[in-house]
């Protein structure tokens, strides 16, 4: 059974940093393309960043380029998102997503990030 468990969210002041983690349980991590998405109140879920299964290609939303960094550690089955220079508009629930080419898509339960003074 596949399960994605996020952690690392919280309250941070503007300009601060947070690091999100997503541990993937189940034998799909090495094959799955991974990504972070977010959903703010009253808005649709949007892509934040993605990374290929071997970590050679990353993609970022324009709004986070230069501030966020996505990475993966195959030894720990963990996806990470380093978020720097956080802004109030980054406030959202952040979701981890795994896309296995044969099995399909899995989502985590989400972790709240709030940027406020």
C-alpha positions as CSV (number, residue, x, y, z in Angstrom):
1,X,0.0,0.0,0.0
2,X,1.3,3.4,-0.9
3,X,1.2,6.3,1.5
4,X,2.6,9.8,1.4
5,X,3.2,11.6,4.7
6,X,4.1,15.3,4.7
7,X,5.6,17.3,7.5
8,X,7.4,20.6,8.2
9,X,4.6,23.1,7.8
10,X,4.0,25.8,10.3
11,X,3.8,29.6,10.9
12,X,6.7,31.7,9.7
13,X,7.2,35.4,9.3
14,X,7.6,37.0,5.9
15,X,11.2,36.5,4.7
16,X,11.6,33.4,6.7
17,X,12.2,29.8,5.6
18,X,10.6,26.4,6.0
19,X,11.6,22.9,4.8
20,X,8.8,20.5,3.9
21,X,9.3,16.8,3.8
22,X,7.3,14.0,2.2
23,X,8.1,10.4,3.1
24,X,6.8,7.8,0.6
25,X,5.8,4.4,2.0
26,X,5.5,1.7,-0.6
27,X,7.8,0.6,-3.4
28,X,7.1,3.4,-5.9
29,X,9.5,6.1,-5.0
30,X,12.3,5.2,-7.4
31,X,9.9,5.1,-10.4
32,X,7.6,8.0,-9.6
33,X,7.9,11.5,-10.7
34,X,7.2,13.7,-7.6
35,X,5.8,17.1,-7.0
36,X,4.6,19.7,-4.6
37,X,1.3,21.4,-5.0
38,X,-0.5,24.0,-2.9
39,X,-4.0,25.2,-2.3
40,X,-4.9,28.5,-0.8
41,X,-8.4,29.2,0.7
42,X,-10.9,29.8,-2.1
43,X,-8.4,28.9,-4.8
44,X,-7.7,25.9,-6.9
45,X,-4.8,23.6,-6.2
46,X,-1.7,24.7,-8.2
47,X,1.7,23.3,-9.1
48,X,4.6,24.5,-7.0
49,X,7.5,22.3,-8.2
50,X,8.1,18.9,-9.8
51,X,11.1,16.6,-10.1
52,X,11.7,13.5,-12.3
53,X,12.1,10.1,-10.9
54,X,15.9,10.3,-11.1
55,X,16.0,13.9,-10.1
56,X,17.7,15.2,-13.2
57,X,15.0,17.7,-14.2
58,X,13.1,20.1,-12.0
59,X,10.3,22.5,-12.8
60,X,8.9,25.4,-10.8
61,X,6.0,27.8,-10.9
62,X,7.1,31.3,-11.8
63,X,5.9,32.6,-8.5
64,X,8.4,30.5,-6.6
65,X,11.4,30.4,-8.9
66,X,14.6,31.4,-7.2
67,X,13.1,31.0,-3.7
68,X,12.0,27.3,-3.5
69,X,14.1,24.2,-4.2
70,X,12.7,20.7,-4.7
71,X,14.9,17.7,-4.1
72,X,14.6,13.9,-3.5
73,X,16.6,11.4,-1.5
74,X,16.1,7.9,-2.8
75,X,17.9,6.3,0.2
76,X,15.2,7.8,2.5
77,X,12.3,7.7,0.1
78,X,11.8,11.4,0.8
79,X,10.9,14.4,-1.2
80,X,11.8,17.8,0.2
81,X,10.9,21.4,-0.6
82,X,13.2,24.1,0.8
83,X,11.3,27.4,0.9
84,X,13.2,30.6,1.4
85,X,12.1,34.3,1.3
86,X,8.6,33.3,2.1
87,X,5.8,35.7,1.3
88,X,2.2,36.0,2.7
89,X,0.9,34.8,-0.7
90,X,2.7,31.5,-0.1
91,X,0.2,30.7,2.6
92,X,-1.6,27.5,1.6
93,X,-1.9,23.8,2.3
94,X,1.0,22.1,0.6
95,X,0.5,18.6,-0.9
96,X,3.0,16.0,-2.0
97,X,2.2,14.1,-5.1
98,X,3.6,10.9,-6.6
99,X,3.0,9.9,-10.2
100,X,3.8,6.3,-11.0
101,X,3.6,5.8,-14.8
102,X,1.8,2.5,-14.5
103,X,-0.2,2.7,-11.3
104,X,-1.3,6.3,-11.2
105,X,-1.3,9.3,-8.9
106,X,-1.1,9.4,-5.1
107,X,-1.5,12.4,-2.8
108,X,-0.5,13.2,0.7
109,X,-2.8,14.6,3.3
110,X,-1.3,18.1,3.2
111,X,0.6,20.3,5.6
112,X,-0.3,23.9,6.4
113,X,2.1,26.7,5.7
114,X,1.2,30.2,7.0
115,X,3.3,33.2,6.3
116,X,2.3,36.1,8.6
117,X,3.8,38.7,10.9
